[in-house]
Amino acid sequence: MSQTSTQTIPVAFMCVQNAGRSQMSTAFAERERKQRGLENAVEIVTGGTHPAAHVHKIVVEVMDEEGFDLSGRTPQAITTDELESCDYVATMGCSTLELDTSADVDVRDWALADPDGQDLDQVREIRDDIEQRVVALFDEIEADLE
């Protein structure tokens, strides 16, 4: 999946509600993109198939512990066409979307537990797992760019 320096690599983080796992993934991806100087190389897309009205409060709380303010974010819808235009798609374990297998999309199902209704410690574990997965994905993307 080698890219030229003039192309961006679209990366999507999606789930059903876009109110928990995909929001955490997006926040970590934005940090990784900035820390690695990839602002012009990586486009981050996020959304859900049935977006919630707001980001889960417990997700806002555990991300705030790590210095991320998700309180102003609003879950968004995402379409199959948007996902099929991405180079990488990370689903959170709850996707019902069927992507066209002929599309050149690297789909990762992270199979993460839903943070909604969990206690703080469980949500922290999910958050930390997501952070590690996002860092590993950006390690791959960065290697692709070399």
MODELLER restraints for C-alpha pairs under 7 A, 6 or more apart:
rsr = mdl.restraints
at = mdl.atoms
rsr.add(forms.Gaussian(group=physical.xy_distance, feature=features.Distance(at['CA:1:A'], at['CA:144:A']), mean=6.64, stdev=0.5))
rsr.add(forms.Gaussian(group=physical.xy_distance, feature=features.Distance(at['CA:2:A'], at['CA:144:A']), mean=5.56, stdev=0.5))
rsr.add(forms.Gaussian(group=physical.xy_distance, feature=features.Distance(at['CA:2:A'], at['CA:145:A']), mean=6.49, stdev=0.5))
rsr.add(forms.Gaussian(group=physical.xy_distance, feature=features.Distance(at['CA:3:A'], at['CA:145:A']), mean=6.21, stdev=0.5))
rsr.add(forms.Gaussian(group=physical.xy_distance, feature=features.Distance(at['CA:7:A'], at['CA:41:A']), mean=6.78, stdev=0.5))
rsr.add(forms.Gaussian(group=physical.xy_distance, feature=features.Distance(at['CA:8:A'], at['CA:40:A']), mean=6.73, stdev=0.5))
rsr.add(forms.Gaussian(group=physical.xy_distance, feature=features.Distance(at['CA:8:A'], at['CA:41:A']), mean=4.52, stdev=0.5))
rsr.add(forms.Gaussian(group=physical.xy_distance, feature=features.Distance(at['CA:8:A'], at['CA:42:A']), mean=5.21, stdev=0.5))
rsr.add(forms.Gaussian(group=physical.xy_distance, feature=features.Distance(at['CA:8:A'], at['CA:43:A']), mean=6.23, stdev=0.5))
rsr.add(forms.Gaussian(group=physical.xy_distance, feature=features.Distance(at['CA:9:A'], at['CA:41:A']), mean=6.01, stdev=0.5))
rsr.add(forms.Gaussian(group=physical.xy_distance, feature=features.Distance(at['CA:9:A'], at['CA:42:A']), mean=4.68, stdev=0.5))
rsr.add(forms.Gaussian(group=physical.xy_distance, feature=features.Distance(at['CA:9:A'], at['CA:43:A']), mean=5.87, stdev=0.5))
rsr.add(forms.Gaussian(group=physical.xy_distance, feature=features.Distance(at['CA:9:A'], at['CA:87:A']), mean=6.14, stdev=0.5))
rsr.add(forms.Gaussian(group=physical.xy_distance, feature=features.Distance(at['CA:10:A'], at['CA:42:A']), mean=5.84, stdev=0.5))
rsr.add(forms.Gaussian(group=physical.xy_distance, feature=features.Distance(at['CA:10:A'], at['CA:43:A']), mean=4.52, stdev=0.5))
rsr.add(forms.Gaussian(group=physical.xy_distance, feature=features.Distance(at['CA:10:A'], at['CA:44:A']), mean=5.93, stdev=0.5))
rsr.add(forms.Gaussian(group=physical.xy_distance, feature=features.Distance(at['CA:10:A'], at['CA:86:A']), mean=4.68, stdev=0.5))
rsr.add(forms.Gaussian(group=physical.xy_distance, feature=features.Distance(at['CA:10:A'], at['CA:87:A']), mean=5.59, stdev=0.5))
rsr.add(forms.Gaussian(group=physical.xy_distance, feature=features.Distance(at['CA:10:A'], at['CA:88:A']), mean=6.78, stdev=0.5))
rsr.add(forms.Gaussian(group=physical.xy_distance, feature=features.Distance(at['CA:11:A'], at['CA:43:A']), mean=6.06, stdev=0.5))
rsr.add(forms.Gaussian(group=physical.xy_distance, feature=features.Distance(at['CA:11:A'], at['CA:44:A']), mean=5.06, stdev=0.5))
rsr.add(forms.Gaussian(group=physical.xy_distance, feature=features.Distance(at['CA:11:A'], at['CA:45:A']), mean=5.97, stdev=0.5))
rsr.add(forms.Gaussian(group=physical.xy_distance, feature=features.Distance(at['CA:11:A'], at['CA:86:A']), mean=5.64, stdev=0.5))
rsr.add(forms.Gaussian(group=physical.xy_distance, feature=features.Distance(at['CA:11:A'], at['CA:87:A']), mean=6.08, stdev=0.5))
rsr.add(forms.Gaussian(group=physical.xy_distance, feature=features.Distance(at['CA:11:A'], at['CA:88:A']), mean=4.83, stdev=0.5))
rsr.add(forms.Gaussian(group=physical.xy_distance, feature=features.Distance(at['CA:11:A'], at['CA:89:A']), mean=5.84, stdev=0.5))
rsr.add(forms.Gaussian(group=physical.xy_distance, feature=features.Distance(at['CA:12:A'], at['CA:44:A']), mean=5.91, stdev=0.5))
rsr.add(forms.Gaussian(group=physical.xy_distance, feature=features.Distance(at['CA:12:A'], at['CA:45:A']), mean=4.47, stdev=0.5))
rsr.add(forms.Gaussian(group=physical.xy_distance, feature=features.Distance(at['CA:12:A'], at['CA:46:A']), mean=5.38, stdev=0.5))
rsr.add(forms.Gaussian(group=physical.xy_distance, feature=features.Distance(at['CA:12:A'], at['CA:83:A']), mean=6.65, stdev=0.5))
rsr.add(forms.Gaussian(group=physical.xy_distance, feature=features.Distance(at['CA:12:A'], at['CA:86:A']), mean=6.60, stdev=0.5))
rsr.add(forms.Gaussian(group=physical.xy_distance, feature=features.Distance(at['CA:12:A'], at['CA:88:A']), mean=6.29, stdev=0.5))
rsr.add(forms.Gaussian(group=physical.xy_distance, feature=features.Distance(at['CA:12:A'], at['CA:89:A']), mean=4.66, stdev=0.5))
rsr.add(forms.Gaussian(group=physical.xy_distance, feature=features.Distance(at['CA:12:A'], at['CA:90:A']), mean=6.11, stdev=0.5))
rsr.add(forms.Gaussian(group=physical.xy_distance, feature=features.Distance(at['CA:13:A'], at['CA:22:A']), mean=5.18, stdev=0.5))
rsr.add(forms.Gaussian(group=physical.xy_distance, feature=features.Distance(at['CA:13:A'], at['CA:25:A']), mean=6.52, stdev=0.5))
rsr.add(forms.Gaussian(group=physical.xy_distance, feature=features.Distance(at['CA:13:A'], at['CA:26:A']), mean=6.47, stdev=0.5))
rsr.add(forms.Gaussian(group=physical.xy_distance, feature=features.Distance(at['CA:13:A'], at['CA:45:A']), mean=6.37, stdev=0.5))
rsr.add(forms.Gaussian(group=physical.xy_distance, feature=features.Distance(at['CA:13:A'], at['CA:46:A']), mean=4.84, stdev=0.5))
rsr.add(forms.Gaussian(group=physical.xy_distance, feature=features.Distance(at['CA:13:A'], at['CA:47:A']), mean=6.88, stdev=0.5))
rsr.add(forms.Gaussian(group=physical.xy_distance, feature=features.Distance(at['CA:13:A'], at['CA:89:A']), mean=6.01, stdev=0.5))
rsr.add(forms.Gaussian(group=physical.xy_distance, feature=features.Distance(at['CA:13:A'], at['CA:90:A']), mean=4.93, stdev=0.5))
rsr.add(forms.Gaussian(group=physical.xy_distance, feature=features.Distance(at['CA:13:A'], at['CA:91:A']), mean=6.08, stdev=0.5))
rsr.add(forms.Gaussian(group=physical.xy_distance, feature=features.Distance(at['CA:14:A'], at['CA:22:A']), mean=5.29, stdev=0.5))
rsr.add(forms.Gaussian(group=physical.xy_distance, feature=features.Distance(at['CA:14:A'], at['CA:46:A']), mean=5.49, stdev=0.5))
rsr.add(forms.Gaussian(group=physical.xy_distance, feature=features.Distance(at['CA:14:A'], at['CA:47:A']), mean=5.07, stdev=0.5))
rsr.add(forms.Gaussian(group=physical.xy_distance, feature=features.Distance(at['CA:14:A'], at['CA:48:A']), mean=5.44, stdev=0.5))
rsr.add(forms.Gaussian(group=physical.xy_distance, feature=features.Distance(at['CA:14:A'], at['CA:90:A']), mean=6.42, stdev=0.5))
rsr.add(forms.Gaussian(group=physical.xy_distance, feature=features.Distance(at['CA:14:A'], at['CA:91:A']), mean=5.16, stdev=0.5))
rsr.add(forms.Gaussian(group=physical.xy_distance, feature=features.Distance(at['CA:14:A'], at['CA:92:A']), mean=6.62, stdev=0.5))
rsr.add(forms.Gaussian(group=physical.xy_distance, feature=features.Distance(at['CA:15:A'], at['CA:22:A']), mean=6.07, stdev=0.5))
rsr.add(forms.Gaussian(group=physical.xy_distance, feature=features.Distance(at['CA:15:A'], at['CA:47:A']), mean=6.77, stdev=0.5))
rsr.add(forms.Gaussian(group=physical.xy_distance, feature=features.Distance(at['CA:15:A'], at['CA:48:A']), mean=4.87, stdev=0.5))
rsr.add(forms.Gaussian(group=physical.xy_distance, feature=features.Distance(at['CA:15:A'], at['CA:49:A']), mean=6.72, stdev=0.5))
rsr.add(forms.Gaussian(group=physical.xy_distance, feature=features.Distance(at['CA:15:A'], at['CA:91:A']), mean=5.81, stdev=0.5))
rsr.add(forms.Gaussian(group=physical.xy_distance, feature=features.Distance(at['CA:15:A'], at['CA:92:A']), mean=5.56, stdev=0.5))
rsr.add(forms.Gaussian(group=physical.xy_distance, feature=features.Distance(at['CA:15:A'], at['CA:94:A']), mean=5.92, stdev=0.5))
rsr.add(forms.Gaussian(group=physical.xy_distance, feature=features.Distance(at['CA:15:A'], at['CA:95:A']), mean=5.68, stdev=0.5))
rsr.add(forms.Gaussian(group=physical.xy_distance, feature=features.Distance(at['CA:16:A'], at['CA:48:A']), mean=4.50, stdev=0.5))
rsr.add(forms.Gaussian(group=physical.xy_distance, feature=features.Distance(at['CA:16:A'], at['CA:49:A']), mean=4.77, stdev=0.5))
rsr.add(forms.Gaussian(group=physical.xy_distance, feature=features.Distance(at['CA:16:A'], at['CA:50:A']), mean=5.27, stdev=0.5))
rsr.add(forms.Gaussian(group=physical.xy_distance, feature=features.Distance(at['CA:16:A'], at['CA:51:A']), mean=6.42, stdev=0.5))
rsr.add(forms.Gaussian(group=physical.xy_distance, feature=features.Distance(at['CA:16:A'], at['CA:94:A']), mean=6.38, stdev=0.5))
rsr.add(forms.Gaussian(group=physical.xy_distance, feature=features.Distance(at['CA:16:A'], at['CA:95:A']), mean=6.33, stdev=0.5))
rsr.add(forms.Gaussian(group=physical.xy_distance, feature=features.Distance(at['CA:17:A'], at['CA:48:A']), mean=4.96, stdev=0.5))
rsr.add(forms.Gaussian(group=physical.xy_distance, feature=features.Distance(at['CA:17:A'], at['CA:49:A']), mean=6.61, stdev=0.5))
rsr.add(forms.Gaussian(group=physical.xy_distance, feature=features.Distance(at['CA:17:A'], at['CA:50:A']), mean=5.22, stdev=0.5))
rsr.add(forms.Gaussian(group=physical.xy_distance, feature=features.Distance(at['CA:17:A'], at['CA:51:A']), mean=4.03, stdev=0.5))
rsr.add(forms.Gaussian(group=physical.xy_distance, feature=features.Distance(at['CA:17:A'], at['CA:52:A']), mean=4.88, stdev=0.5))
rsr.add(forms.Gaussian(group=physical.xy_distance, feature=features.Distance(at['CA:17:A'], at['CA:75:A']), mean=6.93, stdev=0.5))
rsr.add(forms.Gaussian(group=physical.xy_distance, feature=features.Distance(at['CA:18:A'], at['CA:47:A']), mean=5.20, stdev=0.5))
rsr.add(forms.Gaussian(group=physical.xy_distance, feature=features.Distance(at['CA:18:A'], at['CA:48:A']), mean=4.57, stdev=0.5))
rsr.add(forms.Gaussian(group=physical.xy_distance, feature=features.Distance(at['CA:18:A'], at['CA:51:A']), mean=5.51, stdev=0.5))
rsr.add(forms.Gaussian(group=physical.xy_distance, feature=features.Distance(at['CA:18:A'], at['CA:52:A']), mean=6.70, stdev=0.5))
rsr.add(forms.Gaussian(group=physical.xy_distance, feature=features.Distance(at['CA:18:A'], at['CA:75:A']), mean=5.01, stdev=0.5))
rsr.add(forms.Gaussian(group=physical.xy_distance, feature=features.Distance(at['CA:18:A'], at['CA:76:A']), mean=6.55, stdev=0.5))
rsr.add(forms.Gaussian(group=physical.xy_distance, feature=features.Distance(at['CA:19:A'], at['CA:52:A']), mean=6.12, stdev=0.5))
rsr.add(forms.Gaussian(group=physical.xy_distance, feature=features.Distance(at['CA:19:A'], at['CA:54:A']), mean=6.24, stdev=0.5))
rsr.add(forms.Gaussian(group=physical.xy_distance, feature=features.Distance(at['CA:19:A'], at['CA:55:A']), mean=4.07, stdev=0.5))
rsr.add(forms.Gaussian(group=physical.xy_distance, feature=features.Distance(at['CA:19:A'], at['CA:56:A']), mean=5.56, stdev=0.5))
rsr.add(forms.Gaussian(group=physical.xy_distance, feature=features.Distance(at['CA:19:A'], at['CA:75:A']), mean=5.69, stdev=0.5))
rsr.add(forms.Gaussian(group=physical.xy_distance, feature=features.Distance(at['CA:20:A'], at['CA:55:A']), mean=6.16, stdev=0.5))
rsr.add(forms.Gaussian(group=physical.xy_distance, feature=features.Distance(at['CA:20:A'], at['CA:56:A']), mean=5.95, stdev=0.5))
rsr.add(forms.Gaussian(group=physical.xy_distance, feature=features.Distance(at['CA:20:A'], at['CA:59:A']), mean=5.86, stdev=0.5))
rsr.add(forms.Gaussian(group=physical.xy_distance, feature=features.Distance(at['CA:20:A'], at['CA:115:A']), mean=6.44, stdev=0.5))
rsr.add(forms.Gaussian(group=physical.xy_distance, feature=features.Distance(at['CA:21:A'], at['CA:92:A']), mean=6.49, stdev=0.5))
rsr.add(forms.Gaussian(group=physical.xy_distance, feature=features.Distance(at['CA:22:A'], at['CA:46:A']), mean=6.67, stdev=0.5))
rsr.add(forms.Gaussian(group=physical.xy_distance, feature=features.Distance(at['CA:22:A'], at['CA:92:A']), mean=6.84, stdev=0.5))
rsr.add(forms.Gaussian(group=physical.xy_distance, feature=features.Distance(at['CA:24:A'], at['CA:127:A']), mean=6.78, stdev=0.5))
rsr.add(forms.Gaussian(group=physical.xy_distance, feature=features.Distance(at['CA:25:A'], at['CA:130:A']), mean=6.03, stdev=0.5))
rsr.add(forms.Gaussian(group=physical.xy_distance, feature=features.Distance(at['CA:25:A'], at['CA:131:A']), mean=6.95, stdev=0.5))
rsr.add(forms.Gaussian(group=physical.xy_distance, feature=features.Distance(at['CA:25:A'], at['CA:134:A']), mean=6.57, stdev=0.5))
rsr.add(forms.Gaussian(group=physical.xy_distance, feature=features.Distance(at['CA:26:A'], at['CA:46:A']), mean=6.72, stdev=0.5))
rsr.add(forms.Gaussian(group=physical.xy_distance, feature=features.Distance(at['CA:28:A'], at['CA:131:A']), mean=6.09, stdev=0.5))
rsr.add(forms.Gaussian(group=physical.xy_distance, feature=features.Distance(at['CA:28:A'], at['CA:134:A']), mean=6.57, stdev=0.5))
rsr.add(forms.Gaussian(group=physical.xy_distance, feature=features.Distance(at['CA:29:A'], at['CA:134:A']), mean=6.10, stdev=0.5))
rsr.add(forms.Gaussian(group=physical.xy_distance, feature=features.Distance(at['CA:32:A'], at['CA:135:A']), mean=6.88, stdev=0.5))
rsr.add(forms.Gaussian(group=physical.xy_distance, feature=features.Distance(at['CA:33:A'], at['CA:39:A']), mean=5.73, stdev=0.5))
rsr.add(forms.Gaussian(group=physical.xy_distance, feature=features.Distance(at['CA:33:A'], at['CA:42:A']), mean=6.93, stdev=0.5))
rsr.add(forms.Gaussian(group=physical.xy_distance, feature=features.Distance(at['CA:47:A'], at['CA:75:A']), mean=6.47, stdev=0.5))
rsr.add(forms.Gaussian(group=physical.xy_distance, feature=features.Distance(at['CA:47:A'], at['CA:76:A']), mean=4.76, stdev=0.5))
rsr.add(forms.Gaussian(group=physical.xy_distance, feature=features.Distance(at['CA:47:A'], at['CA:77:A']), mean=4.92, stdev=0.5))
rsr.add(forms.Gaussian(group=physical.xy_distance, feature=features.Distance(at['CA:47:A'], at['CA:78:A']), mean=4.67, stdev=0.5))
rsr.add(forms.Gaussian(group=physical.xy_distance, feature=features.Distance(at['CA:48:A'], at['CA:76:A']), mean=6.12, stdev=0.5))
rsr.add(forms.Gaussian(group=physical.xy_distance, feature=features.Distance(at['CA:48:A'], at['CA:77:A']), mean=4.91, stdev=0.5))
rsr.add(forms.Gaussian(group=physical.xy_distance, feature=features.Distance(at['CA:48:A'], at['CA:78:A']), mean=5.38, stdev=0.5))
rsr.add(forms.Gaussian(group=physical.xy_distance, feature=features.Distance(at['CA:49:A'], at['CA:77:A']), mean=5.79, stdev=0.5))
rsr.add(forms.Gaussian(group=physical.xy_distance, feature=features.Distance(at['CA:49:A'], at['CA:78:A']), mean=5.96, stdev=0.5))
rsr.add(forms.Gaussian(group=physical.xy_distance, feature=features.Distance(at['CA:50:A'], at['CA:77:A']), mean=6.59, stdev=0.5))
rsr.add(forms.Gaussian(group=physical.xy_distance, feature=features.Distance(at['CA:51:A'], at['CA:75:A']), mean=5.40, stdev=0.5))
rsr.add(forms.Gaussian(group=physical.xy_distance, feature=features.Distance(at['CA:51:A'], at['CA:76:A']), mean=5.69, stdev=0.5))
rsr.add(forms.Gaussian(group=physical.xy_distance, feature=features.Distance(at['CA:51:A'], at['CA:77:A']), mean=5.69, stdev=0.5))
rsr.add(forms.Gaussian(group=physical.xy_distance, feature=features.Distance(at['CA:52:A'], at['CA:75:A']), mean=5.97, stdev=0.5))
rsr.add(forms.Gaussian(group=physical.xy_distance, feature=features.Distance(at['CA:53:A'], at['CA:75:A']), mean=6.66, stdev=0.5))
rsr.add(forms.Gaussian(group=physical.xy_distance, feature=features.Distance(at['CA:54:A'], at['CA:74:A']), mean=5.47, stdev=0.5))
rsr.add(forms.Gaussian(group=physical.xy_distance, feature=features.Distance(at['CA:54:A'], at['CA:75:A']), mean=5.96, stdev=0.5))
rsr.add(forms.Gaussian(group=physical.xy_distance, feature=features.Distance(at['CA:55:A'], at['CA:73:A']), mean=6.81, stdev=0.5))
rsr.add(forms.Gaussian(group=physical.xy_distance, feature=features.Distance(at['CA:55:A'], at['CA:74:A']), mean=6.48, stdev=0.5))
rsr.add(forms.Gaussian(group=physical.xy_distance, feature=features.Distance(at['CA:55:A'], at['CA:75:A']), mean=6.47, stdev=0.5))
rsr.add(forms.Gaussian(group=physical.xy_distance, feature=features.Distance(at['CA:56:A'], at['CA:116:A']), mean=6.62, stdev=0.5))
rsr.add(forms.Gaussian(group=physical.xy_distance, feature=features.Distance(at['CA:60:A'], at['CA:69:A']), mean=6.87, stdev=0.5))
rsr.add(forms.Gaussian(group=physical.xy_distance, feature=features.Distance(at['CA:60:A'], at['CA:70:A']), mean=5.39, stdev=0.5))
rsr.add(forms.Gaussian(group=physical.xy_distance, feature=features.Distance(at['CA:60:A'], at['CA:71:A']), mean=5.93, stdev=0.5))
rsr.add(forms.Gaussian(group=physical.xy_distance, feature=features.Distance(at['CA:62:A'], at['CA:124:A']), mean=6.21, stdev=0.5))
rsr.add(forms.Gaussian(group=physical.xy_distance, feature=features.Distance(at['CA:63:A'], at['CA:69:A']), mean=6.86, stdev=0.5))
rsr.add(forms.Gaussian(group=physical.xy_distance, feature=features.Distance(at['CA:80:A'], at['CA:99:A']), mean=6.54, stdev=0.5))
rsr.add(forms.Gaussian(group=physical.xy_distance, feature=features.Distance(at['CA:83:A'], at['CA:89:A']), mean=6.71, stdev=0.5))
rsr.add(forms.Gaussian(group=physical.xy_distance, feature=features.Distance(at['CA:84:A'], at['CA:99:A']), mean=6.57, stdev=0.5))
rsr.add(forms.Gaussian(group=physical.xy_distance, feature=features.Distance(at['CA:84:A'], at['CA:103:A']), mean=6.03, stdev=0.5))
rsr.add(forms.Gaussian(group=physical.xy_distance, feature=features.Distance(at['CA:84:A'], at['CA:105:A']), mean=6.34, stdev=0.5))
rsr.add(forms.Gaussian(group=physical.xy_distance, feature=features.Distance(at['CA:86:A'], at['CA:105:A']), mean=6.18, stdev=0.5))
rsr.add(forms.Gaussian(group=physical.xy_distance, feature=features.Distance(at['CA:87:A'], at['CA:104:A']), mean=6.70, stdev=0.5))
rsr.add(forms.Gaussian(group=physical.xy_distance, feature=features.Distance(at['CA:87:A'], at['CA:105:A']), mean=4.88, stdev=0.5))
rsr.add(forms.Gaussian(group=physical.xy_distance, feature=features.Distance(at['CA:87:A'], at['CA:106:A']), mean=6.00, stdev=0.5))
rsr.add(forms.Gaussian(group=physical.xy_distance, feature=features.Distance(at['CA:88:A'], at['CA:105:A']), mean=5.61, stdev=0.5))
rsr.add(forms.Gaussian(group=physical.xy_distance, feature=features.Distance(at['CA:88:A'], at['CA:106:A']), mean=4.66, stdev=0.5))
rsr.add(forms.Gaussian(group=physical.xy_distance, feature=features.Distance(at['CA:88:A'], at['CA:107:A']), mean=5.86, stdev=0.5))
rsr.add(forms.Gaussian(group=physical.xy_distance, feature=features.Distance(at['CA:89:A'], at['CA:105:A']), mean=6.90, stdev=0.5))
rsr.add(forms.Gaussian(group=physical.xy_distance, feature=features.Distance(at['CA:89:A'], at['CA:106:A']), mean=6.17, stdev=0.5))
rsr.add(forms.Gaussian(group=physical.xy_distance, feature=features.Distance(at['CA:89:A'], at['CA:107:A']), mean=4.72, stdev=0.5))
rsr.add(forms.Gaussian(group=physical.xy_distance, feature=features.Distance(at['CA:89:A'], at['CA:108:A']), mean=6.12, stdev=0.5))
rsr.add(forms.Gaussian(group=physical.xy_distance, feature=features.Distance(at['CA:90:A'], at['CA:107:A']), mean=5.90, stdev=0.5))
rsr.add(forms.Gaussian(group=physical.xy_distance, feature=features.Distance(at['CA:90:A'], at['CA:108:A']), mean=4.70, stdev=0.5))
rsr.add(forms.Gaussian(group=physical.xy_distance, feature=features.Distance(at['CA:90:A'], at['CA:109:A']), mean=5.83, stdev=0.5))
rsr.add(forms.Gaussian(group=physical.xy_distance, feature=features.Distance(at['CA:90:A'], at['CA:110:A']), mean=6.68, stdev=0.5))
rsr.add(forms.Gaussian(group=physical.xy_distance, feature=features.Distance(at['CA:91:A'], at['CA:108:A']), mean=6.12, stdev=0.5))
rsr.add(forms.Gaussian(group=physical.xy_distance, feature=features.Distance(at['CA:91:A'], at['CA:109:A']), mean=4.73, stdev=0.5))
rsr.add(forms.Gaussian(group=physical.xy_distance, feature=features.Distance(at['CA:91:A'], at['CA:110:A']), mean=6.01, stdev=0.5))
rsr.add(forms.Gaussian(group=physical.xy_distance, feature=features.Distance(at['CA:92:A'], at['CA:109:A']), mean=5.91, stdev=0.5))
rsr.add(forms.Gaussian(group=physical.xy_distance, feature=features.Distance(at['CA:92:A'], at['CA:110:A']), mean=5.07, stdev=0.5))
rsr.add(forms.Gaussian(group=physical.xy_distance, feature=features.Distance(at['CA:92:A'], at['CA:111:A']), mean=5.32, stdev=0.5))
rsr.add(forms.Gaussian(group=physical.xy_distance, feature=features.Distance(at['CA:92:A'], at['CA:112:A']), mean=5.43, stdev=0.5))
rsr.add(forms.Gaussian(group=physical.xy_distance, feature=features.Distance(at['CA:93:A'], at['CA:109:A']), mean=5.64, stdev=0.5))
rsr.add(forms.Gaussian(group=physical.xy_distance, feature=features.Distance(at['CA:93:A'], at['CA:110:A']), mean=5.72, stdev=0.5))
rsr.add(forms.Gaussian(group=physical.xy_distance, feature=features.Distance(at['CA:93:A'], at['CA:111:A']), mean=3.62, stdev=0.5))
rsr.add(forms.Gaussian(group=physical.xy_distance, feature=features.Distance(at['CA:93:A'], at['CA:112:A']), mean=5.48, stdev=0.5))
rsr.add(forms.Gaussian(group=physical.xy_distance, feature=features.Distance(at['CA:112:A'], at['CA:126:A']), mean=6.99, stdev=0.5))
rsr.add(forms.Gaussian(group=physical.xy_distance, feature=features.Distance(at['CA:113:A'], at['CA:126:A']), mean=7.00, stdev=0.5))
rsr.add(forms.Gaussian(group=physical.xy_distance, feature=features.Distance(at['CA:115:A'], at['CA:123:A']), mean=5.34, stdev=0.5))
